[in-house]
Amino acid sequence: MKKGLKKVAFSFLAVSTAFSGALAVNDTAGNNGVISSVYAQEQGHITINANTGDNGVLQSLAGKKFNIYRIFDAENAAGMESINYSMNPEYEKSLKKVTGKDNEYAIIDYIQKMNNNLVINNVEAPQLNESRYSDFRYFIEDLKNMLVTDRAEPTQVVTVPANAKDSFTMDVPFGWYVIDEVTSVNGTHSAASLCMVNTANPDVYVNIKSDFPVIQKQIREDDLRASIGNNKDGWNDVGDYEIGQTVPYRYLTYAPNINGYQTYYFAMHDRMDKALTFNPDSVNVKIGDKVLENGVDYKVVTSGIPSDETFQIQITDLKATINKYFYAEYEGTVPENEKFYGQKIVVEYNATLNENAQLDTGRPGFENDVKLEYSNNPDSDGTGQTGETPWDTVVAFTFRIDGVKVNDQTPEIKLQGAKFRLYSNKDCTEEVYVKKATAGDGYTVINRDSIKNGEKPAEAAEMVSDNDGVFNIIGLDSQTYYLKETQAPAGYRLLKDPVKIDVKATYGKDNRDNYVKGDGATDKTLQKLEASAHFKEFYSGAYSEYGNDLITDIETGTANIKVVNKVGSKLPASGSALTLILVGAGTAVMVTVLIKRRKEVKR
């Protein structure tokens, strides 16, 4: 086969077969074998079966459109030992151009020489497929392109009905058919198929190979990981975090069957809520067990992209990248062979829950979406037409505690000037540092992941109850915290033991692994927000302990707590008021006597 034929861009991913049997051609028209006008009358059937992707999901045929070209009619011998093909005159011009032959016999013989899977003496036997990289495959693509160029009308045009998802059967005369998918796939979550070729004699089954990928986005919960996600590793669709905390994300996808493509574009589009800050340096891309090199195998793009997107991770040619890591031994030595795809692709990166989150705690949460753009029509050489998956979304939440400092009297008095620190452990050695909220609504948590060697951040502040006794802590996780009073209001006893505060968010089980965009605003995702506080106090010579369930607001993600200081009374005194008066009077008498004596001495 000439090298020129191999330059043809592939149209689709699918099965191709050479026609079956030894060709016993008869010139029934007596025209020196140029064109035979004999048509087969027998009824045949072509059944197209849908493809099942490497993720095990059936890729529906419904709505797919095909041009059906009956290139040759077929006639069986009485004993089914031989088959005779005769050319359809509608496609004579295109066949002559592509083969360079000027008569029917020469054209058929030319095509037959590409048959690596001969079926002889039993034309009912199945015909094995030729390789997608065979001379025959390139020839078929040349022929299909020439039919389009010559504006040759298809024998019939078929659109698969909506109810035919897994297979579709067409009634056709016996013949050798080229089946060209012409579905409009640009921008859709679909892919077109390479031309399918076989002999309907009487029945033939062809398996479409228009494979296309899917993508799943996940977020990794930091608490109770061993109980969350399909693999019990924390990866799922829902998480909650402190403001400033690192939020891990990942994409799961795979390399579809891209045999037949020359190049294959593969790009992940990501869009983030304004409360999330992307960390470009955290991106890690793996295909199988191979870690790809940033700037070589892929690139992270943050500019020149649609305004609603945050970044893209682009693999300009996924096929070349997979060949590089998995099929390097073939490169430059032998023609491309049928290759196995389906390699798992995992992309991981981090974001930070930033201070914008203080304005929207609780519902609806902060969403992060991804969609995959990929080549879906080999006619474009993998650089023109592309398809897109639907957006896949995950969500993150954060919460707050609204605190107020009061005394134990009725009516209660709001206490100003009480100071607090927040900790994540019972011994109060692991401080959750806070700073004044930029929105002026209390204090926000400082990025604990940025703290090095336990050093206190320069902007860290001690919380102080204001004129109304209020101290709000914004941007908390669903976990246990310890609130320690470090300075009591003037005239009140310090609470020496920290207040244990449990914040617990409950999420819908279905949403945990199958979050749907927008569900964060409903009870499908964040179903309950519960909080409790445990107090330990020392008064009247004894310790007392008690717990309270806190009032919460799930919409704002708020737990409300009162921290109470008991009013202290004066210490007891001895003696009476009369004694004090007498003592005072005696002192006055003594002073008078002393003054009189000093005057007499001076005289």
MIFI-512357 format. One line per 5 residues: their letters; for each residue x, y, z of C-alpha. Coordinates in steps of 0.1 Angstrom, whole numbers. Example, Ala and Ser with C-alpha at 12.3 -4.5 7.8 and 13.67 -1.06 7.14 Angstrom:
2
AS) 123:-45:78 ~ 137:-11:71
// end
This chain:
603
MKKGL) 0:0:0 ~ 13:34:-9 ~ 24:57:19 ~ 0:83:5 ~ -29:63:16
KKVAF) -17:63:52 ~ -20:101:54 ~ -57:100:54 ~ -73:113:86 ~ -95:87:103
SFLAV) -131:94:107 ~ -141:71:135 ~ -133:44:160 ~ -149:11:149 ~ -146:-23:134
STAFS) -133:-27:98 ~ -133:-59:79 ~ -123:-70:44 ~ -150:-86:25 ~ -151:-124:29
GALAV) -144:-153:6 ~ -125:-161:-26 ~ -140:-139:-53 ~ -154:-157:-82 ~ -163:-128:-105
NDTAG) -184:-133:-137 ~ -187:-107:-164 ~ -224:-112:-169 ~ -229:-80:-189 ~ -203:-89:-215
NNGVI) -186:-55:-212 ~ -151:-67:-207 ~ -154:-66:-169 ~ -158:-28:-167 ~ -191:-26:-147
SSVYA) -216:-54:-139 ~ -253:-43:-136 ~ -264:-75:-118 ~ -279:-68:-84 ~ -284:-93:-56
QEQGH) -320:-99:-48 ~ -316:-118:-15 ~ -326:-102:18 ~ -298:-96:43 ~ -294:-78:77
ITINA) -268:-56:92 ~ -269:-53:130 ~ -248:-26:146 ~ -240:-32:183 ~ -233:-3:207
NTGDN) -199:1:223 ~ -194:-5:260 ~ -167:19:274 ~ -138:8:296 ~ -159:21:325
GVLQS) -184:-6:318 ~ -211:18:307 ~ -230:12:274 ~ -226:41:250 ~ -261:43:235
LAGKK) -267:41:197 ~ -299:62:200 ~ -298:92:177 ~ -267:81:158 ~ -269:87:120
FNIYR) -252:66:93 ~ -247:68:56 ~ -250:33:41 ~ -231:26:9 ~ -237:-7:-9
IFDAE) -204:-7:-28 ~ -209:-42:-42 ~ -238:-66:-46 ~ -232:-101:-35 ~ -244:-135:-49
NAAGM) -238:-168:-32 ~ -231:-201:-50 ~ -257:-228:-46 ~ -234:-248:-22 ~ -223:-216:-3
ESINY) -187:-224:-13 ~ -182:-192:-33 ~ -194:-156:-34 ~ -195:-133:-64 ~ -194:-95:-61
SMNPE) -206:-70:-87 ~ -199:-33:-85 ~ -227:-7:-79 ~ -224:17:-108 ~ -232:46:-84
YEKSL) -198:44:-69 ~ -177:34:-100 ~ -161:68:-104 ~ -149:69:-67 ~ -136:33:-68
KKVTG) -116:39:-100 ~ -100:71:-85 ~ -90:54:-52 ~ -78:21:-67 ~ -63:35:-99
KDNEY) -79:6:-118 ~ -102:9:-148 ~ -124:-22:-146 ~ -145:-41:-122 ~ -123:-72:-119
AIIDY) -91:-52:-114 ~ -109:-31:-87 ~ -121:-62:-68 ~ -88:-80:-71 ~ -70:-48:-58
IQKMN) -92:-48:-27 ~ -90:-85:-22 ~ -52:-84:-20 ~ -56:-65:13 ~ -75:-94:28
NNLVI) -54:-110:56 ~ -83:-132:68 ~ -94:-152:38 ~ -127:-172:41 ~ -127:-199:14
NNVEA) -153:-226:5 ~ -177:-214:32 ~ -191:-179:26 ~ -214:-182:56 ~ -183:-183:80
PQLNE) -176:-151:100 ~ -151:-127:85 ~ -124:-116:109 ~ -117:-79:112 ~ -87:-62:96
SRYSD) -65:-40:118 ~ -72:-3:122 ~ -37:2:110 ~ -39:-21:80 ~ -36:-11:43
FRYFI) -73:-20:41 ~ -83:5:68 ~ -65:33:50 ~ -80:23:18 ~ -115:24:33
EDLKN) -109:59:46 ~ -97:70:12 ~ -127:55:-4 ~ -151:72:21 ~ -134:105:16
MLVTD) -136:101:-22 ~ -173:93:-20 ~ -179:125:-1 ~ -157:145:-25 ~ -176:130:-56
RAEPT) -209:138:-38 ~ -220:102:-42 ~ -253:97:-26 ~ -255:69:0 ~ -277:39:-8
QVVTV) -296:48:23 ~ -294:71:53 ~ -304:57:87 ~ -310:75:120 ~ -312:51:150
PANAK) -345:55:169 ~ -345:66:205 ~ -355:31:217 ~ -326:13:201 ~ -299:19:227
DSFTM) -278:-13:226 ~ -283:-25:190 ~ -300:-16:157 ~ -308:-39:127 ~ -312:-28:91
DVPFG) -328:-48:63 ~ -306:-47:32 ~ -300:-67:1 ~ -270:-90:1 ~ -239:-69:-6
WYVID) -206:-55:6 ~ -213:-23:26 ~ -194:7:39 ~ -212:22:69 ~ -201:57:77
EVTSV) -213:74:108 ~ -222:110:101 ~ -236:120:135 ~ -229:156:145 ~ -206:150:175
NGTHS) -188:183:178 ~ -192:196:213 ~ -213:166:224 ~ -205:139:249 ~ -201:113:221
AASLC) -177:102:195 ~ -180:92:158 ~ -171:58:145 ~ -146:47:119 ~ -162:33:88
MVNTA) -176:-2:94 ~ -173:-26:65 ~ -187:-61:60 ~ -207:-84:38 ~ -244:-88:45
NPDVY) -247:-124:35 ~ -273:-129:49 ~ -266:-115:84 ~ -237:-96:97 ~ -230:-81:131
VNIKS) -206:-51:135 ~ -195:-37:168 ~ -192:1:168 ~ -161:14:184 ~ -169:51:189
DFPVI) -154:51:223 ~ -154:82:245 ~ -142:89:280 ~ -161:100:312 ~ -147:120:341
QKQIR) -154:120:378 ~ -144:147:403 ~ -139:140:440 ~ -130:159:471 ~ -112:143:501
EDDLR) -128:147:535 ~ -102:152:563 ~ -123:137:591 ~ -134:101:596 ~ -118:91:563
ASIGN) -119:54:571 ~ -157:56:569 ~ -162:78:538 ~ -160:70:501 ~ -163:38:481
NKDGW) -128:28:491 ~ -130:41:527 ~ -102:66:521 ~ -121:99:524 ~ -125:105:486
NDVGD) -161:113:479 ~ -182:143:466 ~ -187:163:499 ~ -163:177:525 ~ -161:204:552
YEIGQ) -130:224:562 ~ -117:253:582 ~ -110:286:564 ~ -74:285:552 ~ -73:247:552
TVPYR) -60:228:522 ~ -87:211:502 ~ -76:181:482 ~ -93:173:448 ~ -89:147:421
YLTYA) -102:137:387 ~ -107:100:377 ~ -108:92:340 ~ -92:68:316 ~ -78:66:280
PNING) -106:55:257 ~ -99:33:227 ~ -81:57:204 ~ -69:32:178 ~ -75:49:145
YQTYY) -67:84:157 ~ -35:101:146 ~ -35:125:176 ~ -59:128:205 ~ -66:160:224
FAMHD) -75:156:261 ~ -81:186:284 ~ -97:190:318 ~ -116:223:324 ~ -120:233:360
RMDKA) -141:261:376 ~ -141:270:412 ~ -162:290:436 ~ -146:324:446 ~ -141:310:481
LTFNP) -115:285:467 ~ -80:294:456 ~ -63:271:432 ~ -27:260:439 ~ -10:254:404
DSVNV) 21:239:420 ~ 1:211:435 ~ -10:195:402 ~ 0:158:398 ~ -10:138:367
KIGDK) -6:100:364 ~ -14:76:336 ~ -14:41:350 ~ 18:40:372 ~ 35:67:352
VLENG) 38:102:366 ~ 37:128:338 ~ 60:157:335 ~ 45:192:338 ~ 54:214:308
VDYKV) 63:183:287 ~ 34:158:288 ~ 8:183:300 ~ 4:220:308 ~ -16:239:334
VTSGI) -33:269:318 ~ -48:298:338 ~ -50:325:312 ~ -67:328:278 ~ -95:305:289
PSDET) -132:312:292 ~ -140:337:320 ~ -161:312:340 ~ -132:287:342 ~ -104:288:368
FQIQI) -78:266:350 ~ -73:239:324 ~ -50:209:324 ~ -42:201:288 ~ -27:170:273
TDLKA) -22:181:237 ~ -18:146:224 ~ -28:118:248 ~ -21:91:222 ~ 16:102:218
TINKY) 19:105:256 ~ 6:69:261 ~ 28:57:233 ~ 58:73:250 ~ 53:56:283
FYAEY) 37:23:273 ~ 47:16:236 ~ 81:32:232 ~ 96:-1:219 ~ 75:4:187
EGTVP) 84:39:181 ~ 103:45:148 ~ 108:7:143 ~ 76:-8:131 ~ 42:6:119
ENEKF) 17:13:146 ~ 0:-19:158 ~ -34:-24:175 ~ -28:-11:210 ~ -45:-16:243
YGQKI) -60:15:259 ~ -81:20:290 ~ -52:31:312 ~ -65:49:343 ~ -58:86:345
VVEYN) -57:103:379 ~ -52:140:384 ~ -47:154:419 ~ -44:190:430 ~ -51:213:460
ATLNE) -70:244:467 ~ -74:266:497 ~ -106:276:513 ~ -101:313:514 ~ -116:342:534
NAQLD) -144:347:510 ~ -159:317:527 ~ -167:338:558 ~ -195:354:539 ~ -214:322:532
TGRPG) -210:296:559 ~ -235:267:559 ~ -256:262:529 ~ -252:262:499 ~ -215:254:502
FENDV) -187:260:477 ~ -188:240:445 ~ -160:230:422 ~ -168:216:387 ~ -148:198:360
KLEYS) -156:187:325 ~ -134:168:300 ~ -128:180:264 ~ -116:153:241 ~ -111:144:204
NNPDS) -142:127:191 ~ -138:126:153 ~ -106:112:138 ~ -114:131:105 ~ -101:162:123
DGTGQ) -67:146:132 ~ -76:151:168 ~ -72:189:166 ~ -105:200:151 ~ -137:184:164
TGETP) -139:177:201 ~ -165:165:225 ~ -173:174:261 ~ -185:155:291 ~ -211:170:313
WDTVV) -198:190:342 ~ -192:169:374 ~ -194:188:407 ~ -183:184:443 ~ -190:207:472
AFTFR) -173:219:504 ~ -188:235:535 ~ -176:255:565 ~ -193:266:597 ~ -192:291:625
IDGVK) -197:296:663 ~ -215:327:675 ~ -205:332:711 ~ -217:356:738 ~ -202:361:773
VNDQT) -228:367:801 ~ -233:364:838 ~ -257:342:856 ~ -281:368:868 ~ -317:376:857
PEIKL) -317:396:836 ~ -283:386:824 ~ -256:411:818 ~ -234:409:786 ~ -198:409:797
QGAKF) -171:428:778 ~ -134:421:778 ~ -133:383:783 ~ -105:368:763 ~ -104:333:746
RLYSN) -82:310:726 ~ -94:280:705 ~ -77:246:704 ~ -82:213:686 ~ -70:191:714
KDCTE) -81:185:750 ~ -48:195:765 ~ -50:228:747 ~ -15:225:731 ~ -26:227:695
EVYVK) -40:262:690 ~ -64:270:661 ~ -51:305:655 ~ -76:332:645 ~ -75:368:633
KATAG) -99:397:631 ~ -124:390:603 ~ -120:412:573 ~ -158:415:571 ~ -159:428:607
DGYTV) -180:399:621 ~ -157:385:647 ~ -127:362:640 ~ -117:339:611 ~ -95:309:613
INRDS) -59:313:601 ~ -46:287:576 ~ -33:260:599 ~ -16:243:570 ~ 7:273:566
IKNGE) 19:272:602 ~ 55:260:603 ~ 71:243:634 ~ 42:255:656 ~ 52:292:652
KPAEA) 24:316:660 ~ 14:336:629 ~ 21:374:632 ~ -16:382:626 ~ -29:358:652
AEMVS) -52:375:677 ~ -67:366:711 ~ -105:367:709 ~ -121:394:731 ~ -158:398:738
DNDGV) -171:431:726 ~ -194:457:743 ~ -223:433:737 ~ -204:403:750 ~ -201:389:715
FNIIG) -172:369:701 ~ -178:350:668 ~ -155:323:653 ~ -159:319:616 ~ -147:291:593
LDSQT) -148:260:613 ~ -148:223:604 ~ -172:197:616 ~ -152:184:645 ~ -144:189:682
YYLKE) -129:222:695 ~ -118:234:729 ~ -126:270:739 ~ -103:283:767 ~ -109:315:786
TQAPA) -76:332:791 ~ -88:363:808 ~ -121:368:827 ~ -141:401:825 ~ -132:425:853
GYRLL) -146:413:886 ~ -153:377:875 ~ -136:345:881 ~ -117:329:853 ~ -130:296:839
KDPVK) -99:275:843 ~ -112:244:823 ~ -119:247:786 ~ -153:244:771 ~ -155:213:748
IDVKA) -176:221:717 ~ -187:194:693 ~ -198:205:658 ~ -214:177:637 ~ -226:180:602
TYGKD) -247:152:587 ~ -248:146:549 ~ -271:126:527 ~ -257:92:519 ~ -267:94:483
NRDNY) -251:129:478 ~ -219:117:495 ~ -209:99:463 ~ -233:113:437 ~ -235:150:444
VKGDG) -257:170:419 ~ -249:206:412 ~ -271:229:433 ~ -280:202:459 ~ -258:220:485
ATDKT) -286:245:490 ~ -310:217:499 ~ -314:190:525 ~ -303:164:500 ~ -267:172:510
LQKLE) -263:191:543 ~ -292:175:562 ~ -284:183:598 ~ -261:206:618 ~ -258:197:655
ASAHF) -236:211:682 ~ -231:206:719 ~ -210:221:746 ~ -196:206:778 ~ -187:228:807
KEFYS) -166:222:838 ~ -167:248:866 ~ -153:252:901 ~ -175:271:926 ~ -183:268:963
GAYSE) -154:244:968 ~ -165:218:943 ~ -164:210:906 ~ -196:207:886 ~ -200:195:850
YGNDL) -229:198:826 ~ -236:198:789 ~ -259:218:766 ~ -272:211:731 ~ -266:243:712
ITDIE) -291:261:690 ~ -280:258:654 ~ -290:274:621 ~ -283:251:592 ~ -287:278:565
TGTAN) -260:300:580 ~ -240:270:594 ~ -241:286:629 ~ -239:271:664 ~ -248:296:692
IKVVN) -231:293:726 ~ -233:313:759 ~ -203:312:781 ~ -214:321:816 ~ -194:336:845
KVGSK) -211:335:879 ~ -214:367:899 ~ -189:367:928 ~ -199:379:963 ~ -178:397:989
LPASG) -157:377:1014 ~ -171:377:1049 ~ -161:403:1076 ~ -159:403:1115 ~ -168:431:1141
SALTL) -197:456:1142 ~ -204:491:1130 ~ -205:504:1166 ~ -169:492:1173 ~ -157:510:1142
ILVGA) -174:542:1153 ~ -159:540:1188 ~ -125:533:1174 ~ -128:563:1152 ~ -139:585:1181
GTAVM) -110:574:1203 ~ -86:581:1175 ~ -100:616:1172 ~ -95:622:1210 ~ -59:611:1209
VTVLI) -52:634:1180 ~ -67:664:1199 ~ -46:657:1230 ~ -14:655:1210 ~ -20:688:1192
KRRKE) -27:706:1226 ~ 6:693:1241 ~ 26:705:1211 ~ 12:740:1215 ~ 22:741:1252
VKR) 58:731:1245 ~ 62:759:1219 ~ 52:785:1246
// end
